[in-house]
Amino acid sequence: YYAMKILHKRGYVLNITNLPSYVLITVQIMNFIFIFLISYIVLQLVALGNKIELTTNILCILYFVLMTIILLMPICTIVALGGHLTRNIKAMIVLLLLIILVTSPILWVPGNLPDLLINILKLNPFNFVINGVQESTVFGTNAFFNLPSQVIFIFELVILYIWFDYLFTILKDEININKKGSKKVEL
């Protein structure tokens, strides 16, 4: 949200036709990696302080962080571009984060829910990456070898990127049309 506001204020988003899509979300992704590293270091320090043995697998954690970045790229870009076209983007971001929080294994433990509800919630791609990082940190490589979840996640990514390409083209054209319209009014 903050990066989108800075880009909007300085006008960089207006020249979107010349920029690749990943340039728009570099700030958000770097912020995510920084926060993840800080939280992981704090987790390791707490585990060492309480003499809790964690069988972490760094390669598996890096895999799930990479999958999270790949998942966040289209979502952050669409939210940033949508923020240029609408005034209530802050409410949309809060609603989106609330939905992600409720449907991801952050507030609830998967073992306490009925199997049908767990299977429905496993369709959430954020559930896959959050659960994968959790299991990789505590159990090692167990989450990496869950092939059905991997296939579902890859399928969801393909669908997400197809929609992202479509929406990115529409939003980019809409922003450029608005930019050309505002230049005519100024002249």
VOGU-110583 format. One record per residue: x, z, y of N, C-alpha, C in turn; residue in one letter. Coordinates in pm, 1 decimal. Layout:
<vexkols>
npx, npz, npy, capx, capz, capy, cpx, cpz, cpy, aa
X, Z, Y, X, Z, Y, X, Z, Y, A
...
</vexkols>
This chain:
<vexkols>
npx, npz, npy, capx, capz, capy, cpx, cpz, cpy, aa
82.9, 0.0, -119.0, 0.0, 0.0, 0.0, 87.5, 0.0, 125.6, Y
189.8, 85.5, 125.1, 277.6, 95.1, 241.7, 351.9, -36.6, 264.0, Y
405.4, -94.4, 157.4, 477.8, -220.5, 171.3, 385.3, -331.1, 220.0, A
261.4, -331.4, 172.7, 165.6, -432.4, 216.0, 138.2, -418.5, 365.5, M
126.5, -293.5, 415.4, 102.0, -271.1, 556.9, 220.7, -316.4, 641.5, K
342.2, -288.5, 595.3, 461.9, -330.6, 669.6, 469.1, -482.6, 674.4, I
446.6, -547.1, 560.3, 450.9, -693.3, 558.2, 342.2, -751.8, 647.4, L
225.0, -692.7, 645.0, 114.4, -742.8, 727.5, 144.7, -724.9, 876.7, H
202.6, -610.7, 912.0, 232.7, -582.8, 1052.3, 340.9, -677.7, 1105.2, K
441.0, -705.1, 1024.0, 550.4, -790.7, 1069.1, 520.1, -939.3, 1051.9, R
416.5, -971.0, 979.0, 373.8, -1109.7, 967.5, 440.4, -1189.8, 858.6, G
514.3, -1127.0, 769.0, 583.1, -1200.6, 664.2, 486.3, -1260.2, 562.3, Y
373.3, -1196.1, 541.8, 277.4, -1245.5, 443.7, 217.5, -1378.4, 488.8, V
216.3, -1403.3, 619.4, 155.3, -1525.2, 670.4, 230.7, -1650.5, 628.6, L
359.1, -1639.9, 599.0, 436.6, -1755.4, 555.8, 447.7, -1754.9, 403.7, N
336.2, -1741.1, 338.4, 335.4, -1720.2, 194.4, 356.8, -1848.5, 114.2, I
337.5, -1962.7, 172.8, 349.4, -2087.3, 97.3, 492.7, -2114.0, 55.3, T
588.9, -2060.3, 126.4, 728.3, -2085.4, 94.0, 789.8, -1977.6, 5.8, N
716.1, -1872.8, -24.2, 771.1, -1761.6, -100.2, 724.4, -1764.3, -245.0, L
815.8, -1737.6, -338.6, 771.2, -1717.0, -477.2, 690.1, -1587.6, -486.1, P
606.7, -1577.8, -587.1, 517.1, -1461.9, -596.2, 593.0, -1332.1, -616.8, S
707.0, -1335.4, -684.8, 777.5, -1210.6, -712.0, 839.9, -1150.7, -585.8, Y
860.1, -1228.8, -482.6, 915.6, -1176.0, -358.2, 817.4, -1080.1, -292.7, V
689.5, -1105.0, -309.0, 587.9, -1021.5, -245.5, 581.1, -880.5, -303.5, L
627.0, -862.1, -425.0, 607.7, -733.4, -488.2, 738.5, -662.7, -520.3, I
850.2, -712.1, -469.7, 978.8, -650.4, -497.9, 981.5, -505.1, -451.7, T
926.2, -476.5, -336.6, 926.2, -340.1, -283.7, 847.7, -247.3, -376.1, V
731.7, -291.6, -421.7, 650.3, -206.9, -508.3, 719.8, -180.2, -641.8, Q
783.0, -283.1, -697.5, 849.6, -266.4, -826.5, 970.4, -174.6, -813.2, I
1048.7, -190.3, -708.3, 1164.4, -102.9, -687.6, 1119.1, 41.5, -665.4, M
1009.6, 59.5, -593.4, 953.5, 192.9, -574.0, 911.3, 253.0, -708.0, N
849.0, 173.1, -792.9, 807.5, 220.1, -925.6, 928.4, 263.2, -1008.5, F
1032.8, 182.2, -1010.0, 1152.4, 214.6, -1089.1, 1217.4, 342.7, -1037.0, I
1225.8, 356.3, -905.4, 1285.7, 475.6, -846.0, 1207.3, 601.1, -883.4, F
1075.5, 597.0, -871.1, 992.6, 712.8, -905.6, 1000.8, 742.6, -1055.1, I
1002.4, 637.5, -1137.6, 1013.4, 658.5, -1282.1, 1145.2, 726.1, -1317.2, F
1255.2, 680.8, -1258.9, 1385.0, 741.5, -1288.4, 1389.8, 887.9, -1245.5, L
1335.2, 917.7, -1129.2, 1333.3, 1056.7, -1083.4, 1250.7, 1143.7, -1178.4, I
1132.4, 1095.3, -1217.0, 1047.8, 1174.9, -1307.2, 1111.4, 1189.2, -1445.1, S
1181.4, 1086.9, -1491.4, 1247.3, 1096.0, -1622.4, 1363.4, 1195.4, -1617.8, Y
1438.0, 1195.0, -1508.9, 1548.6, 1290.9, -1494.8, 1494.2, 1433.2, -1488.2, I
1385.6, 1453.8, -1415.1, 1324.2, 1586.7, -1407.7, 1274.0, 1629.0, -1545.2, V
1213.3, 1537.3, -1619.7, 1167.5, 1569.1, -1755.2, 1283.8, 1611.2, -1844.1, L
1393.9, 1539.6, -1836.4, 1510.2, 1574.4, -1918.5, 1567.8, 1710.1, -1877.8, Q
1570.4, 1738.4, -1747.8, 1620.6, 1867.6, -1701.5, 1530.9, 1982.0, -1747.2, L
1400.2, 1962.8, -1741.8, 1306.9, 2065.5, -1788.8, 1322.6, 2086.1, -1939.1, V
1339.0, 1977.5, -2013.0, 1357.6, 1988.7, -2157.7, 1487.8, 2060.8, -2191.2, A
1593.9, 2030.9, -2117.8, 1720.8, 2100.1, -2141.6, 1711.8, 2247.2, -2101.2, L
1643.8, 2275.7, -1991.2, 1629.4, 2413.9, -1945.5, 1548.1, 2499.6, -2041.1, G
1450.1, 2440.3, -2107.8, 1365.9, 2513.5, -2202.6, 1411.0, 2497.1, -2346.4, N
1525.2, 2432.6, -2366.9, 1583.3, 2409.1, -2500.4, 1484.4, 2337.9, -2593.5, K
1418.0, 2233.5, -2538.3, 1327.0, 2150.7, -2615.9, 1403.1, 2025.5, -2656.6, I
1401.0, 1995.7, -2785.8, 1471.9, 1876.5, -2833.1, 1379.7, 1755.2, -2827.5, E
1419.9, 1656.9, -2749.2, 1346.6, 1531.1, -2741.8, 1431.2, 1424.1, -2809.7, L
1366.7, 1347.3, -2897.1, 1439.0, 1237.5, -2962.5, 1407.1, 1108.9, -2888.0, T
1465.7, 1095.5, -2770.6, 1437.0, 979.0, -2687.9, 1519.3, 859.9, -2732.4, T
1461.7, 744.6, -2716.6, 1530.3, 619.1, -2743.0, 1531.6, 541.6, -2611.1, N
1647.5, 531.6, -2551.0, 1660.0, 470.4, -2419.2, 1620.0, 323.2, -2423.4, I
1655.7, 250.6, -2528.1, 1619.7, 108.2, -2536.6, 1468.6, 89.2, -2543.8, L
1402.7, 176.1, -2616.5, 1256.8, 168.2, -2627.0, 1191.2, 203.2, -2493.2, C
1245.0, 302.5, -2424.7, 1191.1, 337.9, -2293.0, 1211.5, 223.0, -2195.4, I
1329.0, 161.6, -2196.5, 1355.2, 47.1, -2108.6, 1262.8, -69.9, -2140.4, L
1231.0, -88.8, -2268.8, 1137.6, -194.4, -2307.2, 1000.4, -169.9, -2243.1, Y
951.8, -46.1, -2251.1, 820.4, -16.5, -2194.5, 822.3, -18.4, -2041.6, F
934.3, 16.7, -1980.6, 945.9, 4.2, -1835.0, 941.4, -143.4, -1796.4, V
1009.9, -228.7, -1872.5, 1005.5, -372.8, -1847.6, 863.6, -427.1, -1864.4, L
793.0, -383.1, -1967.9, 654.6, -425.4, -1988.0, 565.4, -377.7, -1872.3, M
593.8, -258.7, -1819.1, 518.0, -208.9, -1705.4, 541.9, -294.3, -1582.5, T
667.3, -332.8, -1560.8, 699.3, -419.1, -1446.5, 628.5, -552.8, -1460.5, I
631.9, -609.9, -1579.7, 563.7, -738.1, -1603.0, 413.3, -723.0, -1581.8, I
357.8, -608.7, -1616.9, 215.5, -583.4, -1596.6, 182.3, -563.8, -1448.5, L
270.7, -496.9, -1376.1, 242.4, -465.8, -1236.2, 262.5, -584.2, -1141.5, L
344.3, -680.0, -1178.0, 372.8, -791.4, -1087.1, 246.8, -863.3, -1038.4, M
160.5, -912.3, -1125.5, 42.0, -981.4, -1073.8, -56.8, -888.1, -1004.9, P
-67.4, -765.9, -1053.0, -163.5, -672.9, -994.9, -122.8, -636.6, -851.8, I
3.5, -606.0, -831.2, 51.1, -571.0, -696.4, 38.9, -689.0, -601.1, C
67.0, -808.1, -650.2, 59.3, -926.0, -564.0, -84.3, -952.7, -521.7, T
-177.4, -945.5, -614.4, -318.1, -970.0, -580.6, -369.6, -862.8, -484.3, I
-330.6, -737.0, -505.1, -374.0, -631.0, -414.2, -314.9, -653.1, -275.2, V
-187.6, -693.5, -268.0, -124.6, -718.0, -137.9, -191.5, -835.2, -65.7, A
-218.6, -942.1, -139.0, -284.6, -1056.2, -76.7, -429.5, -1024.5, -40.8, L
-494.9, -948.6, -125.3, -631.7, -908.1, -94.5, -637.2, -818.2, 27.2, G
-532.8, -739.4, 48.8, -525.9, -654.4, 166.4, -516.5, -733.2, 294.8, G
-468.8, -854.0, 285.8, -462.2, -938.9, 404.6, -600.1, -993.3, 441.6, H
-688.7, -1003.6, 342.7, -819.8, -1063.6, 366.0, -932.1, -962.2, 387.3, L
-910.8, -837.5, 351.5, -1016.1, -737.7, 363.9, -967.1, -616.4, 441.6, T
-1059.5, -545.6, 500.7, -1023.1, -428.9, 581.4, -1019.5, -299.8, 500.0, R
-1094.1, -291.7, 392.5, -1102.9, -167.5, 316.1, -1016.0, -171.7, 190.7, N
-892.4, -216.3, 203.9, -802.4, -224.3, 89.7, -763.2, -85.9, 40.2, I
-755.7, 11.8, 130.0, -718.5, 147.1, 88.6, -820.6, 204.0, -9.1, K
-948.1, 182.5, 15.8, -1052.7, 229.2, -75.5, -1043.6, 156.1, -209.2, A
-1011.2, 26.6, -204.7, -997.7, -49.6, -328.3, -879.5, 1.2, -411.5, M
-769.5, 36.0, -346.1, -652.8, 88.2, -417.4, -684.9, 223.8, -478.9, I
-752.4, 310.4, -404.7, -789.4, 442.3, -457.1, -882.4, 427.5, -577.5, V
-979.0, 338.5, -568.9, -1070.1, 315.9, -680.8, -996.2, 260.5, -802.4, L
-906.4, 165.7, -780.3, -827.7, 109.0, -889.6, -740.2, 215.5, -956.1, L
-674.3, 298.0, -877.2, -590.4, 404.7, -933.4, -673.5, 509.5, -1006.3, L
-792.3, 537.8, -956.4, -880.6, 633.3, -1023.7, -924.7, 580.6, -1160.2, L
-957.9, 453.0, -1165.9, -997.0, 391.9, -1294.0, -880.0, 394.9, -1392.3, I
-760.7, 362.4, -1343.8, -642.0, 364.8, -1430.4, -615.7, 507.0, -1479.0, I
-630.3, 605.4, -1391.3, -604.8, 744.3, -1427.9, -702.1, 793.8, -1534.7, L
-828.9, 757.6, -1521.3, -930.0, 804.6, -1617.2, -916.0, 733.3, -1751.5, V
-877.7, 606.7, -1750.8, -872.4, 531.3, -1876.2, -734.9, 530.8, -1941.9, T
-639.0, 600.9, -1887.4, -504.6, 608.6, -1946.0, -481.5, 748.9, -2000.9, S
-389.6, 761.7, -2097.8, -366.7, 894.0, -2158.1, -281.7, 985.2, -2069.2, P
-327.0, 1004.8, -1946.7, -257.2, 1095.3, -1855.9, -329.6, 1229.2, -1852.9, I
-461.3, 1224.5, -1840.9, -541.1, 1346.6, -1831.6, -597.3, 1392.4, -1966.1, L
-597.9, 1307.0, -2063.8, -656.8, 1342.1, -2192.0, -556.8, 1314.8, -2304.0, W
-573.3, 1386.9, -2413.3, -487.4, 1370.0, -2531.1, -561.6, 1280.2, -2628.9, V
-496.8, 1171.5, -2676.9, -567.2, 1078.0, -2765.4, -623.5, 1141.4, -2892.4, P
-562.2, 1246.1, -2942.5, -609.8, 1309.0, -3066.0, -740.6, 1383.7, -3050.9, G
-781.1, 1415.0, -2929.3, -902.7, 1493.7, -2906.5, -1027.1, 1408.2, -2888.4, N
-1014.2, 1277.8, -2887.8, -1127.4, 1188.5, -2863.9, -1173.8, 1123.5, -2994.2, L
-1299.2, 1080.1, -2998.3, -1347.3, 1007.7, -3116.7, -1270.9, 875.1, -3134.6, P
-1262.7, 830.4, -3258.0, -1186.5, 708.9, -3289.2, -1240.0, 586.1, -3216.9, D
-1371.2, 574.0, -3206.7, -1429.4, 458.1, -3138.6, -1387.2, 453.9, -2991.8, L
-1390.4, 567.7, -2925.5, -1349.6, 573.7, -2784.7, -1200.0, 545.7, -2769.7, L
-1119.0, 596.0, -2860.5, -974.5, 568.2, -2855.5, -948.5, 419.9, -2871.9, I
-1020.0, 354.7, -2964.0, -1000.3, 210.4, -2984.9, -1042.7, 129.3, -2862.4, N
-1146.6, 174.4, -2794.0, -1188.3, 105.2, -2670.8, -1084.2, 125.7, -2560.9, I
-1034.3, 248.4, -2548.3, -935.6, 277.7, -2444.9, -800.6, 211.1, -2472.4, L
-773.5, 177.3, -2597.4, -648.7, 107.7, -2630.1, -646.5, -35.4, -2575.6, K
-761.6, -86.3, -2535.6, -766.4, -219.3, -2475.0, -712.7, -219.2, -2331.9, L
-697.2, -102.9, -2273.0, -640.3, -90.8, -2139.9, -488.8, -114.1, -2148.7, N
-434.8, -212.3, -2077.8, -290.0, -236.5, -2087.5, -206.9, -121.2, -2032.7, P
-260.5, -45.9, -1937.4, -187.0, 70.4, -1887.9, -179.1, 179.1, -1993.4, F
-280.0, 187.5, -2079.2, -276.2, 280.7, -2190.6, -157.4, 248.5, -2280.9, N
-133.4, 121.3, -2305.3, -22.8, 78.4, -2391.4, 111.6, 122.2, -2333.4, F
136.2, 94.4, -2205.8, 267.5, 125.1, -2150.1, 287.3, 275.3, -2129.4, V
183.2, 346.1, -2086.7, 196.5, 490.7, -2067.2, 216.0, 561.2, -2200.5, I
136.6, 524.0, -2299.5, 149.4, 583.3, -2432.0, 284.5, 546.5, -2493.3, N
329.8, 423.4, -2469.0, 459.6, 381.1, -2521.6, 574.6, 460.5, -2463.2, G
572.2, 484.1, -2333.6, 678.0, 564.9, -2271.0, 671.2, 708.5, -2320.7, V
549.8, 762.1, -2334.0, 535.5, 899.7, -2383.2, 590.9, 912.7, -2524.9, Q
551.1, 821.6, -2613.5, 597.5, 829.8, -2751.8, 745.6, 799.3, -2763.4, E
798.0, 710.3, -2680.8, 940.6, 679.3, -2683.7, 1023.9, 796.6, -2636.2, S
971.0, 872.5, -2543.3, 1043.7, 987.4, -2490.9, 1043.2, 1102.5, -2590.1, T
932.4, 1124.0, -2656.2, 920.4, 1239.6, -2745.5, 959.8, 1206.2, -2889.4, V
911.4, 1092.5, -2941.3, 929.3, 1061.9, -3082.8, 1036.4, 957.7, -3112.9, F
1090.9, 893.2, -3014.9, 1190.1, 788.6, -3040.7, 1127.3, 651.6, -3044.1, G
1140.7, 580.4, -3155.2, 1099.1, 440.3, -3161.5, 961.5, 419.3, -3222.5, T
881.2, 520.8, -3241.1, 750.9, 504.4, -3305.7, 660.4, 406.4, -3231.9, N
658.4, 412.3, -3101.9, 568.4, 326.9, -3024.2, 612.5, 181.3, -3027.1, A
740.2, 157.0, -3043.2, 790.9, 20.4, -3041.4, 744.0, -58.9, -3163.2, F
725.1, 7.9, -3274.6, 687.4, -60.8, -3398.2, 537.2, -68.6, -3421.1, F
457.8, -39.4, -3321.6, 312.5, -49.1, -3331.0, 272.2, -193.7, -3299.6, N
281.4, -281.0, -3399.2, 261.6, -424.0, -3378.0, 120.9, -463.0, -3333.2, L
13.5, -404.5, -3385.2, -119.0, -443.2, -3333.5, -133.7, -417.6, -3183.4, P
-82.9, -304.5, -3136.4, -89.1, -276.6, -2992.5, -2.6, -374.7, -2914.1, S
111.2, -412.7, -2969.8, 198.5, -511.0, -2903.6, 127.3, -644.7, -2888.4, Q
59.6, -688.7, -2993.9, -10.5, -817.6, -2990.4, -124.8, -814.0, -2888.8, V
-199.8, -705.7, -2888.9, -310.4, -692.6, -2792.4, -255.6, -693.2, -2650.5, I
-145.9, -622.3, -2627.7, -87.6, -616.6, -2494.1, -38.6, -754.2, -2449.0, F
29.6, -825.9, -2535.1, 79.0, -960.3, -2499.9, -38.6, -1053.4, -2470.9, I
-144.7, -1045.8, -2551.0, -264.8, -1126.6, -2526.9, -327.0, -1093.3, -2391.1, F
-336.1, -963.4, -2359.3, -389.5, -922.7, -2229.4, -300.7, -971.2, -2115.1, E
-167.9, -968.9, -2134.2, -76.8, -1020.2, -2031.2, -97.5, -1169.0, -2007.7, L
-117.0, -1244.6, -2114.9, -139.7, -1388.6, -2099.9, -267.2, -1412.8, -2020.1, V
-373.7, -1342.5, -2054.0, -499.9, -1357.1, -1979.5, -481.7, -1313.5, -1834.1, I
-411.7, -1203.6, -1812.4, -388.4, -1154.4, -1677.3, -309.5, -1255.0, -1593.4, L
-207.2, -1315.5, -1652.1, -127.3, -1411.9, -1576.9, -202.2, -1543.0, -1552.4, Y
-291.8, -1580.7, -1641.8, -375.3, -1699.1, -1615.3, -465.2, -1672.1, -1495.5, I
-530.6, -1556.4, -1493.5, -615.0, -1520.8, -1379.2, -532.0, -1501.2, -1252.7, W
-412.6, -1446.0, -1267.9, -324.6, -1426.8, -1152.9, -288.9, -1560.4, -1088.5, F
-255.6, -1659.1, -1168.9, -221.2, -1790.1, -1114.0, -339.1, -1849.0, -1037.6, D
-456.4, -1835.0, -1093.3, -577.0, -1886.1, -1027.8, -604.5, -1812.4, -896.4, Y
-604.7, -1678.8, -900.9, -633.0, -1600.5, -781.3, -523.3, -1613.1, -676.6, L
-398.7, -1622.2, -720.2, -287.2, -1637.0, -626.5, -300.2, -1767.0, -548.2, F
-338.1, -1873.8, -616.0, -356.2, -2002.5, -548.1, -470.8, -1994.8, -447.6, T
-582.2, -1935.3, -486.6, -697.1, -1923.6, -396.9, -662.9, -1836.8, -275.6, I
-604.3, -1719.4, -299.1, -573.4, -1629.6, -188.8, -466.7, -1687.2, -97.1, L
-368.1, -1753.4, -154.0, -263.4, -1814.5, -72.8, -322.0, -1922.2, 17.2, K
-409.1, -2005.6, -38.6, -473.5, -2109.7, 41.9, -563.2, -2049.0, 149.9, D
-635.3, -1943.0, 116.0, -723.7, -1877.9, 212.8, -643.9, -1819.1, 328.6, E
-531.9, -1756.0, 299.3, -447.8, -1699.0, 404.6, -392.9, -1809.7, 493.4, I
-350.2, -1920.6, 432.9, -295.9, -2030.7, 512.4, -403.5, -2098.3, 596.8, N
-525.4, -2107.9, 545.6, -635.5, -2164.1, 624.7, -665.5, -2073.0, 743.1, I
-668.9, -1940.3, 718.1, -692.2, -1845.2, 827.0, -580.6, -1851.6, 930.2, N
-456.9, -1870.2, 884.8, -344.3, -1878.4, 976.1, -353.9, -2003.1, 1064.0, K
-391.0, -2116.5, 1002.2, -404.7, -2239.9, 1079.3, -521.1, -2229.8, 1177.1, K
-629.5, -2165.6, 1136.0, -744.9, -2147.3, 1223.6, -711.9, -2059.5, 1343.0, G
-630.3, -1954.8, 1321.1, -594.4, -1866.8, 1433.1, -497.9, -1935.6, 1528.3, S
-414.2, -2029.6, 1479.4, -323.6, -2102.4, 1567.6, -402.0, -2197.3, 1657.8, K
-508.2, -2259.3, 1605.0, -590.2, -2350.0, 1685.7, -661.2, -2273.8, 1797.3, K
-705.4, -2152.4, 1767.3, -774.0, -2071.9, 1866.9, -678.4, -2031.6, 1977.5, V
-550.5, -2001.0, 1940.6, -452.0, -1961.2, 2039.1, -415.6, -2075.6, 2131.1, E
-415.5, -2200.8, 2080.7, -377.5, -2316.1, 2162.3, -486.3, -2346.4, 2258.8, L
</vexkols>
